[in-house]
Amino acid sequence: MGKGGGCVLSKKRMPPSVSDDPPNEDTDIPVPLLDTAIPEAGDLNSPSKLRIFIVFYSMYGHVEILARRIKSGVDSVDGVEGVLFRIPETMPPEVLEQMKVPQKADDVPVMSEAAELVEADGLLFGFPTRYGSMAAQMKAFFDSTGQLWREQKLAGVPAGFFVSTGTQGGGQETTAWTAITQLAHHGMLYVPIGYTFGAGMFKMDSIRGGSPYGAGVFSGDGTREPSETELALAEHQGKYMAAIVKRFGRPRTLEP
């Protein structure tokens, strides 16, 4: 691989926060953004909380578990709240039954109209992978946002992703990469989590989904439950996104 083409850190120029010693949770990892002072947003012209819509598709429940933990993280930040939405299912009920897809909890509303997205101050989209990119159900939902795209109604809105894959090579990163095009065309501001989770991003002692692009879970054959580390990363993403949205404040209407 050519110079600069890999992701391995050069030993000649180590970042200040990296050493040859194993990461120490208390000292060796950069302090995440959430532990620093969060600048207050300007006049929001409203006493209501900023809202982050957590919009997801979950077939067997893994993405939904992450979504609920992300909401806990968002809700823990003062002045911000998370709102859960499912997207519409596109597969026939009889097919879902044959695939033994479980019934969905009825406490999460379906976002039947993509126009509802404009009411959010921030957006987090969650979906399982299909051959390294988003599931068709989520792609169909994005395809329904044409009018929002024409009017650039979502321009400037912070947005991010969280995913589920069946295997370690199944697309924890590529699923986010290929989804970024949706945000770019809408002019949304992609917010990855980077390595702000601290030492938890460097642990190698157990299987862990998630990447600098967002939280993630390995579902295996469908029976594996998310680990506590995967859930903690999801909660961190919620907190991190809430901090970013709080910095931006309420999106302003963009004039042509």
VOBA-1610 file (N, C-alpha, C; in pm, whole numbers, padded with zeros to 5 digits, always signed):
BEGIN
Met+00085-00120+00000Met+00000+00000+00000Met+00088+00124+00000Gly+00059+00222-00080Gly+00141+00340-00093Gly+00148+00422+00033Lys+00241+00512+00039Lys+00256+00599+00156Lys+00129+00677+00181Gly+00084+00673+00303Gly-00036+00746+00340Gly-00163+00672+00307Gly-00153+00555+00243Gly-00272+00485+00201Gly-00332+00395+00306Gly-00254+00363+00410Gly-00304+00272+00512Gly-00360+00344+00630Cys-00406+00265+00729Cys-00463+00324+00849Cys-00375+00299+00970Val-00250+00244+00948Val-00160+00217+01060Val-00082+00343+01091Leu-00076+00380+01217Leu-00007+00502+01257Leu+00143+00487+01237Ser+00209+00592+01189Ser+00352+00591+01172Ser+00421+00591+01307Lys+00525+00509+01321Lys+00598+00505+01447Lys+00691+00626+01460Lys+00718+00694+01348Lys+00807+00810+01353Lys+00735+00935+01400Arg+00605+00942+01376Arg+00529+01060+01413Arg+00404+01015+01486Met+00420+00990+01614Met+00308+00942+01694Met+00227+01060+01745Pro+00095+01051+01738Pro+00012+01157+01796Pro+00042+01170+01944Pro+00022+01286+02002Pro+00052+01308+02143Pro-00017+01209+02236Ser-00134+01157+02197Ser-00211+01073+02287Ser-00181+00925+02270Val-00084+00890+02181Val-00057+00750+02155Val+00083+00716+02202Ser+00098+00604+02272Ser+00227+00559+02318Ser+00240+00411+02290Asp+00356+00354+02326Asp+00377+00211+02306Asp+00310+00129+02414Asp+00262+00195+02519Asp+00197+00124+02628Asp+00050+00100+02596Pro-00008-00006+02655Pro-00151-00029+02635Pro-00231+00089+02684Pro-00340+00121+02617Pro-00423+00236+02659Pro-00470+00221+02802Asn-00464+00328+02875Asn-00517+00332+03011Asn-00643+00415+03008Glu-00752+00361+03060Glu-00881+00428+03048Glu-00882+00564+03113Asp-00793+00586+03209Asp-00798+00711+03284Asp-00705+00818+03229Thr-00594+00775+03162Thr-00493+00875+03129Thr-00449+00878+02984Asp-00444+00765+02916Asp-00378+00760+02787Asp-00464+00794+02668Ile-00595+00801+02683Ile-00684+00826+02571Ile-00731+00971+02575Pro-00735+01038+02460Pro-00782+01178+02459Pro-00919+01191+02524Val-00937+01298+02597Val-01065+01321+02664Val-01172+01344+02559Pro-01280+01267+02560Pro-01386+01286+02461Pro-01445+01426+02468Leu-01502+01467+02359Leu-01566+01599+02350Leu-01666+01620+02461Leu-01735+01513+02501Leu-01842+01528+02597Leu-01793+01568+02735Asp-01665+01545+02763Asp-01612+01581+02893Asp-01555+01722+02895Thr-01564+01791+02783Thr-01518+01928+02777Thr-01639+02020+02785Ala-01611+02147+02804Ala-01721+02243+02811Ala-01789+02252+02676Ile-01920+02243+02674Ile-01996+02252+02551Ile-02047+02395+02536Pro-02000+02467+02435Pro-02047+02605+02417Pro-02198+02608+02402Glu-02260+02701+02467Glu-02405+02714+02457Glu-02443+02767+02319Ala-02551+02714+02266Ala-02601+02762+02137Ala-02656+02903+02154Gly-02671+02969+02043Gly-02725+03104+02048Gly-02873+03103+02079Asp-02939+03212+02053Asp-03082+03222+02079Asp-03158+03122+01994Leu-03222+03025+02057Leu-03295+02923+01983Leu-03437+02965+01953Asn-03476+03080+02005Asn-03611+03133+01980Asn-03720+03036+02023Ser-03687+02946+02114Ser-03785+02849+02160Ser-03738+02788+02290Pro-03829+02773+02390Pro-03789+02712+02516Pro-03786+02560+02507Ser-03832+02503+02396Ser-03839+02358+02383Ser-03701+02298+02364Lys-03692+02168+02390Lys-03565+02099+02374Lys-03532+02081+02226Leu-03401+02074+02199Leu-03357+02033+02068Leu-03389+01885+02051Arg-03423+01845+01931Arg-03466+01705+01911Arg-03379+01635+01807Ile-03333+01517+01844Ile-03260+01432+01751Ile-03350+01315+01716Phe-03384+01302+01589Phe-03466+01191+01544Phe-03375+01070+01519Ile-03406+00960+01582Ile-03333+00835+01564Ile-03420+00747+01477Val-03388+00747+01349Val-03472+00684+01246Val-03407+00553+01204Phe-03477+00441+01222Phe-03409+00314+01199Phe-03498+00210+01132Tyr-03429+00112+01073Tyr-03495-00010+01025Tyr-03427-00126+01095Ser-03506-00213+01156Ser-03451-00327+01228Ser-03536-00448+01198Met-03476-00550+01136Met-03552-00669+01101Met-03565-00764+01219Tyr-03452-00799+01281Tyr-03454-00895+01391Tyr-03431-00832+01529Gly-03421-00700+01532Gly-03417-00631+01660Gly-03284-00577+01705His-03175-00612+01637His-03043-00567+01682His-03026-00416+01668Val-03067-00362+01554Val-03055-00217+01533Val-03147-00143+01630Glu-03262-00199+01658Glu-03354-00135+01751Glu-03296-00127+01892Ile-03225-00231+01933Ile-03162-00228+02065Ile-03061-00115+02072Leu-02981-00099+01964Leu-02886+00013+01960Leu-02959+00146+01963Ala-03069+00155+01887Ala-03144+00281+01879Ala-03194+00324+02016Arg-03244+00230+02092Arg-03296+00263+02225Arg-03184+00307+02319Arg-03067+00244+02306Arg-02954+00287+02390Arg-02901+00422+02346Ile-02904+00448+02215Ile-02864+00580+02165Ile-02956+00687+02221Lys-03083+00658+02223Lys-03180+00754+02279Lys-03148+00785+02425Ser-03108+00683+02501Ser-03070+00707+02641Ser-02954+00805+02648Gly-02858+00790+02557Gly-02745+00882+02555Gly-02787+01023+02519Val-02872+01037+02419Val-02921+01169+02380Val-02995+01235+02496Asp-03084+01158+02558Asp-03169+01213+02664Asp-03089+01254+02788Ser-02968+01202+02801Ser-02887+01235+02919Ser-02822+01372+02909Val-02828+01433+02791Val-02770+01566+02770Val-02878+01671+02789Asp-02854+01763+02878Asp-02953+01866+02911Asp-02990+01948+02788Gly-03120+01964+02767Gly-03168+02047+02658Gly-03187+01975+02526Val-03162+01843+02524Val-03175+01765+02401Val-03254+01639+02432Glu-03338+01597+02338Glu-03411+01472+02355Glu-03408+01391+02227Gly-03408+01259+02244Gly-03411+01170+02129Gly-03552+01122+02102Val-03586+01110+01975Val-03719+01065+01934Val-03701+00948+01839Leu-03758+00832+01874Leu-03744+00712+01793Leu-03850+00704+01684Phe-03808+00662+01564Phe-03899+00636+01453Phe-03853+00512+01378Arg-03950+00430+01338Arg-03921+00325+01242Arg-03949+00379+01102Ile-03889+00314+01002Ile-03927+00345+00865Ile-04020+00234+00817Pro-04096+00259+00713Pro-04192+00158+00665Pro-04123+00031+00616Glu-04188-00081+00643Glu-04142-00210+00591Glu-04186-00222+00445Thr-04100-00279+00363Thr-04132-00294+00221Thr-04159-00439+00182Met-04130-00532+00272Met-04151-00673+00240Met-04291-00718+00278Pro-04352-00808+00202Pro-04487-00857+00232Pro-04491-00932+00366Pro-04601-00921+00440Pro-04612-00988+00570Pro-04587-01138+00562Glu-04634-01203+00454Glu-04617-01348+00444Glu-04470-01386+00430Val-04392-01300+00365Val-04248-01327+00351Val-04180-01309+00487Leu-04216-01203+00557Leu-04159-01180+00690Leu-04191-01296+00784Glu-04310-01350+00771Glu-04349-01463+00855Glu-04264-01585+00824Gln-04240-01611+00696Gln-04156-01725+00658Gln-04012-01706+00706Met-03968-01580+00715Met-03833-01552+00761Met-03824-01547+00913Lys-03939-01572+00978Lys-03947-01572+01124Lys-03902-01439+01184Val-03942-01331+01118Val-03913-01197+01168Val-04009-01167+01284Pro-03958-01129+01400Pro-04045-01104+01514Pro-04133-00982+01497Gln-04244-00979+01568Gln-04333-00864+01567Gln-04263-00744+01629Lys-04291-00627+01577Lys-04228-00505+01626Lys-04307-00447+01743Ala-04235-00390+01838Ala-04300-00322+01951Ala-04379-00204+01898Asp-04496-00179+01957Asp-04583-00073+01906Asp-04559+00062+01972Asp-04452+00074+02051Asp-04425+00202+02117Asp-04338+00295+02033Val-04298+00248+01914Val-04219+00332+01824Val-04300+00360+01699Pro-04332+00486+01671Pro-04415+00518+01554Pro-04339+00499+01423Val-04413+00470+01318Val-04356+00459+01184Val-04354+00597+01119Met-04239+00634+01064Met-04230+00761+00992Met-04276+00736+00849Ser-04404+00753+00828Ser-04462+00722+00698Ser-04432+00828+00593Glu-04404+00950+00635Glu-04372+01059+00543Glu-04234+01113+00573Ala-04147+01110+00473Ala-04011+01159+00492Ala-04007+01307+00528Ala-04114+01380+00496Ala-04119+01523+00525Ala-04107+01551+00675Glu-04135+01451+00758Glu-04123+01468+00902Glu-03979+01495+00945Leu-03883+01459+00861Leu-03742+01478+00895Leu-03707+01624+00919Val-03778+01716+00853Val-03744+01858+00864Val-03769+01912+01005Glu-03842+01838+01086Glu-03870+01883+01222Glu-03757+01853+01318Ala-03655+01780+01272Ala-03545+01740+01359Ala-03433+01842+01360Asp-03365+01851+01474Asp-03246+01935+01486Asp-03120+01854+01457Gly-03133+01722+01457Gly-03024+01631+01425Gly-03084+01497+01389Leu-03011+01417+01313Leu-03065+01289+01265Leu-02962+01178+01281Leu-03007+01064+01331Leu-02924+00944+01336Leu-03002+00832+01270Phe-02943+00774+01166Phe-03008+00669+01090Phe-02943+00534+01121Gly-03026+00435+01153Gly-02973+00303+01183Gly-03032+00198+01092Phe-02949+00103+01049Phe-02996+00000+00957Phe-02898-00117+00953Pro-02948-00235+00918Pro-02860-00350+00896Pro-02795-00338+00760Thr-02688-00413+00741Thr-02618-00410+00612Thr-02671-00519+00519Arg-02662-00492+00392Arg-02689-00590+00288Arg-02574-00582+00189Tyr-02483-00678+00194Tyr-02366-00680+00106Tyr-02285-00551+00118Gly-02265-00505+00239Gly-02178-00390+00262Gly-02241-00255+00246Ser-02371-00249+00224Ser-02440-00120+00216Ser-02575-00132+00287Met-02649-00023+00294Met-02772-00021+00372Met-02878-00116+00317Ala-02965-00163+00404Ala-03075-00250+00364Ala-03169-00176+00269Ala-03235-00252+00183Ala-03322-00194+00081Ala-03434-00110+00142Gln-03481-00149+00259Gln-03589-00073+00323Gln-03544+00071+00353Met-03422+00086+00403Met-03372+00220+00432Met-03342+00295+00303Lys-03293+00225+00202Lys-03267+00292+00074Lys-03398+00341+00013Ala-03504+00262+00025Ala-03634+00305-00027Ala-03681+00430+00046Phe-03653+00437+00176Phe-03692+00556+00252Phe-03616+00678+00203Phe-03484+00663+00185Phe-03406+00776+00134Phe-03453+00816-00006Asp-03491+00717-00086Asp-03540+00746-00221Asp-03668+00828-00217Ser-03740+00824-00106Ser-03865+00898-00095Ser-03844+01043-00051Thr-03718+01083-00033Thr-03690+01219+00015Thr-03663+01316-00100Gly-03707+01281-00220Gly-03677+01364-00337Gly-03720+01508-00325Gln-03838+01532-00272Gln-03885+01671-00260Gln-03801+01749-00160Leu-03761+01683-00052Leu-03674+01748+00046Leu-03540+01783-00019Trp-03491+01695-00106Trp-03366+01720-00176Trp-03380+01839-00271Arg-03490+01843-00346Arg-03509+01953-00441Arg-03507+02088-00371Glu-03566+02092-00254Glu-03575+02218-00180Glu-03464+02233-00077Gln-03375+02134-00069Gln-03264+02134+00026Gln-03311+02164+00169Lys-03420+02102+00206Lys-03479+02125+00337Lys-03394+02069+00452Leu-03305+01974+00421Leu-03224+01912+00526Leu-03081+01964+00527Ala-03052+02061+00442Ala-02917+02116+00435Ala-02876+02175+00569Gly-02757+02141+00613Gly-02704+02194+00738Gly-02742+02117+00862Val-02822+02012+00849Val-02865+01934+00965Val-02760+01827+00996Pro-02708+01822+01120Pro-02612+01717+01156Pro-02677+01579+01149Ala-02602+01480+01096Ala-02658+01346+01081Ala-02548+01242+01092Gly-02586+01122+01134Gly-02489+01014+01147Gly-02557+00879+01131Phe-02477+00770+01147Phe-02528+00636+01124Phe-02489+00540+01236Phe-02567+00433+01250Phe-02528+00317+01330Phe-02580+00194+01256Val-02509+00081+01270Val-02536-00032+01182Val-02534-00166+01255Ser-02579-00267+01184Ser-02570-00405+01229Ser-02520-00490+01113Thr-02426-00580+01141Thr-02378-00672+01039Thr-02374-00813+01096Gly-02382-00911+01006Gly-02384-01050+01051Gly-02247-01104+01084Thr-02143-01052+01018Thr-02008-01102+01039Thr-01910-00988+01058Gln-01787-01021+01098Gln-01688-00917+01123Gln-01644-00848+00994Gly-01655-00919+00882Gly-01619-00857+00755Gly-01740-00813+00675Gly-01853-00798+00745Gly-01978-00774+00674Gly-02013-00631+00642Gly-01933-00534+00686Gly-01961-00397+00645Gly-01981-00297+00757Gln-01918-00316+00873Gln-01931-00219+00981Gln-01889-00079+00936Glu-01791-00072+00847Glu-01746+00058+00796Glu-01804+00090+00659Thr-01804-00008+00568Thr-01850+00023+00432Thr-01998+00059+00428Thr-02075+00007+00522Thr-02217+00041+00525Thr-02235+00190+00550Ala-02151+00246+00636Ala-02154+00391+00660Ala-02097+00467+00541Trp-01986+00418+00486Trp-01925+00486+00371Trp-02026+00505+00259Thr-02093+00397+00224Thr-02184+00404+00110Thr-02310+00482+00140Ala-02338+00505+00268Ala-02456+00583+00305Ala-02428+00732+00306Ile-02302+00769+00315Ile-02267+00911+00322Ile-02316+00987+00199Thr-02326+00918+00084Thr-02374+00986-00037Thr-02513+01044-00018Gln-02596+00977+00062Gln-02731+01028+00087Gln-02724+01164+00158Leu-02637+01173+00256Leu-02623+01299+00331Leu-02564+01408+00243Ala-02466+01371+00160Ala-02399+01471+00077Ala-02496+01538-00020His-02584+01460-00081His-02678+01518-00176His-02781+01609-00108His-02809+01580+00017His-02902+01666+00091His-02832+01784+00157Gly-02700+01783+00156Gly-02627+01891+00222Gly-02625+01878+00373Met-02656+01758+00423Met-02648+01735+00567Met-02503+01727+00612Leu-02479+01749+00739Leu-02344+01749+00794Leu-02317+01614+00860Tyr-02232+01533+00798Tyr-02203+01401+00851Tyr-02121+01412+00979Val-02166+01345+01084Val-02100+01349+01214Val-02056+01208+01253Pro-01931+01171+01227Pro-01880+01043+01276Pro-01842+01058+01422Ile-01823+00948+01492Ile-01785+00959+01633Ile-01634+00957+01652Gly-01560+00926+01544Gly-01415+00921+01557Gly-01372+00823+01665Tyr-01274+00863+01744Tyr-01228+00779+01855Tyr-01261+00844+01989Thr-01369+00920+01992Thr-01408+00991+02114Thr-01459+00898+02224Phe-01481+00770+02192Phe-01522+00674+02294Phe-01407+00638+02386Gly-01287+00685+02350Gly-01172+00662+02436Gly-01121+00519+02431Ala-01081+00467+02547Ala-01016+00337+02553Ala-01103+00225+02498Gly-01235+00243+02505Gly-01324+00140+02455Gly-01308+00111+02307Met-01253+00208+02230Met-01231+00189+02087Met-01108+00103+02060Phe-01023+00085+02160Phe-00897+00016+02140Phe-00895-00125+02199Lys-00996-00161+02272Lys-00998-00292+02336Lys-01008-00403+02233Met-00931-00508+02254Met-00927-00621+02163Met-00959-00753+02234Asp-01013-00744+02353Asp-01033-00865+02433Asp-01168-00931+02409Ser-01250-00872+02325Ser-01380-00932+02296Ser-01429-00882+02160Ile-01528-00953+02105Ile-01588-00911+01979Ile-01666-00783+02002Arg-01644-00683+01917Arg-01713-00556+01933Arg-01744-00496+01798Gly-01870-00464+01774Gly-01908-00390+01656Gly-01884-00243+01679Gly-01906-00165+01576Gly-01885-00021+01587Gly-01751+00019+01528Ser-01740+00145+01489Ser-01619+00196+01425Ser-01619+00348+01443Pro-01514+00416+01394Pro-01515+00563+01400Pro-01634+00624+01327Tyr-01700+00547+01243Tyr-01813+00599+01166Tyr-01945+00596+01243Gly-01949+00517+01349Gly-02072+00509+01427Gly-02081+00378+01503Ala-02180+00369+01589Ala-02200+00248+01668Ala-02239+00132+01578Gly-02216+00012+01625Gly-02250-00105+01546Gly-02258-00229+01632Val-02322-00330+01579Val-02336-00457+01650Val-02318-00571+01551Phe-02259-00681+01599Phe-02251-00804+01520Phe-02370-00892+01561Ser-02451-00928+01464Ser-02569-01009+01495Ser-02544-01158+01478Gly-02435-01195+01409Gly-02407-01336+01386Gly-02520-01401+01308Asp-02568-01515+01358Asp-02678-01584+01290Asp-02814-01529+01331Gly-02812-01419+01403Gly-02936-01356+01448Gly-02965-01378+01594Thr-02892-01471+01657Thr-02918-01502+01797Thr-02826-01427+01893Arg-02718-01369+01842Arg-02625-01299+01930Arg-02685-01167+01976Glu-02677-01142+02105Glu-02724-01016+02161Glu-02609-00915+02164Pro-02639-00786+02152Pro-02532-00686+02162Pro-02459-00696+02295Ser-02329-00681+02291Ser-02250-00683+02413Ser-02264-00550+02486Glu-02223-00548+02611Glu-02233-00424+02688Glu-02142-00316+02628Thr-02029-00358+02571Thr-01940-00261+02508Thr-02007-00198+02386Glu-02075-00280+02306Glu-02146-00227+02189Glu-02257-00132+02232Leu-02326-00166+02340Leu-02433-00080+02389Leu-02377+00050+02446Ala-02264+00039+02514Ala-02201+00160+02571Ala-02156+00254+02459Leu-02106+00196+02349Leu-02065+00279+02236Leu-02187+00348+02173Ala-02298+00276+02167Ala-02421+00335+02114Ala-02466+00451+02202Glu-02462+00431+02332Glu-02502+00539+02424Glu-02409+00659+02410His-02281+00630+02392His-02184+00738+02371His-02216+00816+02244Gln-02253+00744+02138Gln-02287+00813+02013Gln-02404+00907+02035Gly-02503+00863+02114Gly-02615+00950+02144Gly-02572+01076+02216Lys-02484+01060+02316Lys-02434+01176+02391Lys-02352+01268+02301Tyr-02268+01207+02221Tyr-02181+01285+02134Tyr-02263+01365+02034Met-02360+01300+01973Met-02445+01369+01875Met-02523+01482+01942Ala-02572+01456+02063Ala-02645+01560+02134Ala-02556+01681+02161Ala-02429+01657+02193Ala-02336+01768+02216Ala-02313+01848+02088Ile-02301+01778+01976Ile-02281+01847+01847Ile-02404+01930+01813Val-02522+01872+01826Val-02646+01943+01795Val-02662+02064+01886Lys-02621+02048+02010Lys-02633+02158+02105Lys-02540+02273+02065Arg-02426+02240+02010Arg-02334+02344+01962Arg-02392+02420+01843Phe-02454+02346+01753Phe-02511+02409+01634Phe-02637+02487+01666Gly-02714+02440+01762Gly-02842+02502+01789Gly-02944+02459+01686Arg-03054+02528+01680Arg-03160+02492+01589Arg-03125+02535+01446Pro-03131+02442+01348Pro-03094+02477+01210Pro-03176+02595+01160Arg-03109+02684+01087Arg-03177+02800+01031Arg-03223+02768+00889Thr-03327+02838+00845Thr-03373+02824+00708Thr-03269+02884+00615Leu-03227+02807+00516Leu-03124+02854+00424Leu-03189+02924+00305Glu-03146+03043+00278Glu-03198+03118+00163Glu-03112+03090+00042Pro-03173+03081-00077Pro-03096+03056-00201Pro-03006+03174-00233
//
